[in-house]
Amino acid sequence: MSLDRTVLAFAGVMVLLSVVLTVWVSPLFVWFTVFIGLNLLQSAFTGLCPAAFVFRKLGIKPGCAF
């Protein structure tokens, strides 16, 4: 799996996790969802993704976007 697909899969898992936490744990976890959305927006405009840096250090092969 390339770095691009790994980052997209990780983002999807984090969004779903934040929704589950918001519904079943506390409504305040909606801020976690907001944080994820803002991070996705900034990476779209800047091309810098903190998760991509971590996954690259873990040895995931590079993709086209990151």
Backbone bond lengths (Angstrom), bond angles and torsions (degrees), N, CA, C in turn:
res aa  C-N    CA-C-N  psi(-1)  N-CA   C-N-CA  omega(-1)  CA-C   N-CA-C  phi
1 M - - - 1.454 - - 1.527 107.49 -
2 S 1.323 116.64 134.90 1.456 120.83 -178.86 1.530 110.67 -80.02
3 L 1.318 114.68 167.84 1.466 121.31 -179.88 1.524 110.82 -60.79
4 D 1.326 117.06 -39.77 1.472 120.53 -179.43 1.521 111.41 -60.19
5 R 1.309 115.52 -48.86 1.472 119.34 -178.81 1.524 111.32 -68.29
6 T 1.321 117.26 -33.83 1.461 120.54 177.27 1.515 111.30 -64.10
7 V 1.335 116.37 -43.92 1.467 120.44 178.80 1.525 110.71 -64.45
8 L 1.321 117.45 -42.85 1.470 120.10 179.00 1.530 111.36 -64.00
9 A 1.333 116.71 -42.27 1.467 119.80 178.17 1.524 110.90 -64.12
10 F 1.326 116.81 -41.96 1.466 120.98 178.73 1.527 110.93 -62.80
11 A 1.332 117.22 -42.75 1.463 121.02 178.67 1.529 110.86 -61.98
12 G 1.326 116.27 -42.50 1.467 119.70 178.20 1.513 112.84 -63.02
13 V 1.326 116.31 -42.87 1.465 120.50 178.42 1.526 110.34 -63.60
14 M 1.331 116.95 -41.32 1.467 119.62 -179.11 1.525 111.82 -67.21
15 V 1.329 117.81 -37.57 1.468 120.47 177.22 1.528 110.02 -64.20
16 L 1.327 116.06 -46.95 1.471 119.03 179.24 1.527 111.56 -62.94
17 L 1.330 116.88 -40.99 1.466 120.77 177.57 1.525 110.93 -61.38
18 S 1.334 116.75 -42.71 1.462 119.07 -179.13 1.523 111.68 -66.77
19 V 1.319 117.85 -34.96 1.466 120.49 176.98 1.526 110.38 -67.09
20 V 1.320 116.83 -43.80 1.467 120.87 178.10 1.523 110.57 -60.96
21 L 1.334 117.17 -44.59 1.466 120.39 179.14 1.530 111.21 -64.42
22 T 1.327 116.92 -36.92 1.470 120.35 178.80 1.529 110.84 -65.63
23 V 1.313 116.95 -41.68 1.467 120.42 -176.86 1.517 111.60 -73.65
24 W 1.351 117.27 -45.10 1.458 119.51 -170.37 1.520 116.16 -102.65
25 V 1.323 118.43 -13.82 1.466 118.90 -178.00 1.526 111.16 -111.24
26 S 1.329 116.31 -62.25 1.462 119.99 -177.95 1.526 109.50 -157.97
27 P 1.326 116.56 139.97 1.468 119.46 176.28 1.533 112.59 -63.03
28 L 1.310 117.74 -18.05 1.464 120.39 179.76 1.525 112.88 -69.55
29 F 1.329 116.95 -15.85 1.464 119.64 176.48 1.519 111.69 -69.13
30 V 1.329 117.95 -6.60 1.460 120.28 174.79 1.529 109.74 -61.05
31 W 1.319 117.82 -27.12 1.462 121.39 177.59 1.525 111.39 -67.55
32 F 1.322 116.97 -28.19 1.459 120.89 174.37 1.530 109.60 -65.85
33 T 1.331 116.09 -40.92 1.460 121.08 176.45 1.524 110.60 -63.35
34 V 1.324 116.73 -41.50 1.469 121.02 177.83 1.529 110.09 -61.84
35 F 1.318 117.59 -43.41 1.460 122.02 178.68 1.531 111.09 -59.78
36 I 1.315 116.66 -43.80 1.465 120.85 179.65 1.526 109.98 -63.16
37 G 1.323 116.93 -44.13 1.459 120.76 179.02 1.519 112.52 -62.57
38 L 1.328 117.00 -42.58 1.462 120.38 177.84 1.523 111.49 -64.71
39 N 1.329 116.63 -38.67 1.461 120.45 177.62 1.526 110.94 -64.19
40 L 1.332 117.22 -40.64 1.462 120.77 177.41 1.531 111.16 -64.05
41 L 1.327 116.84 -40.55 1.469 120.35 178.29 1.525 111.80 -64.78
42 Q 1.332 117.31 -45.69 1.460 118.96 -178.66 1.508 110.91 -66.51
43 S 1.327 118.55 -34.26 1.465 119.12 178.57 1.529 111.14 -71.45
44 A 1.324 117.29 -28.52 1.460 120.22 177.00 1.529 111.19 -68.05
45 F 1.339 116.87 -36.77 1.460 120.27 -177.80 1.521 113.12 -86.60
46 T 1.330 117.77 -33.45 1.460 120.20 -175.15 1.516 113.31 -100.95
47 G 1.332 117.45 -22.61 1.463 120.34 -176.50 1.515 113.28 80.02
48 L 1.329 117.28 4.58 1.457 121.87 179.06 1.519 109.93 -105.33
49 C 1.316 116.33 126.05 1.457 121.18 -178.45 1.531 108.60 -131.09
50 P 1.329 117.95 118.51 1.460 120.28 179.49 1.531 112.81 -58.57
51 A 1.313 117.20 -37.58 1.472 120.04 179.24 1.524 110.69 -65.08
52 A 1.325 116.95 -35.94 1.470 120.16 179.05 1.524 110.64 -64.20
53 F 1.336 117.19 -38.48 1.460 120.07 177.29 1.525 110.90 -61.48
54 V 1.333 115.69 -44.03 1.476 120.25 -179.21 1.528 110.47 -65.54
55 F 1.321 116.67 -46.96 1.466 119.56 -179.03 1.528 111.67 -64.94
56 R 1.324 117.18 -34.05 1.463 120.68 177.68 1.531 109.77 -64.92
57 K 1.340 116.69 -40.97 1.465 120.95 177.41 1.524 111.52 -65.06
58 L 1.342 116.52 -28.69 1.464 120.54 178.83 1.524 112.63 -80.21
59 G 1.338 116.94 -3.12 1.443 120.12 174.55 1.514 116.48 96.87
60 I 1.330 118.04 13.23 1.461 120.24 176.87 1.523 107.79 -71.46
61 K 1.318 116.90 134.26 1.472 120.13 -177.33 1.523 111.07 -68.09
62 P 1.319 117.25 141.26 1.478 120.80 -176.19 1.517 112.98 -63.59
63 G 1.333 114.10 154.41 1.454 120.69 176.00 1.520 109.65 -116.40
64 C 1.299 117.31 -158.94 1.465 121.50 -176.93 1.531 112.13 -85.41
65 A 1.322 117.20 -38.40 1.457 120.39 -172.50 1.527 113.16 -82.48
66 F 1.323 117.78 -39.12 1.464 119.37 -175.51 1.503 110.70 -111.80
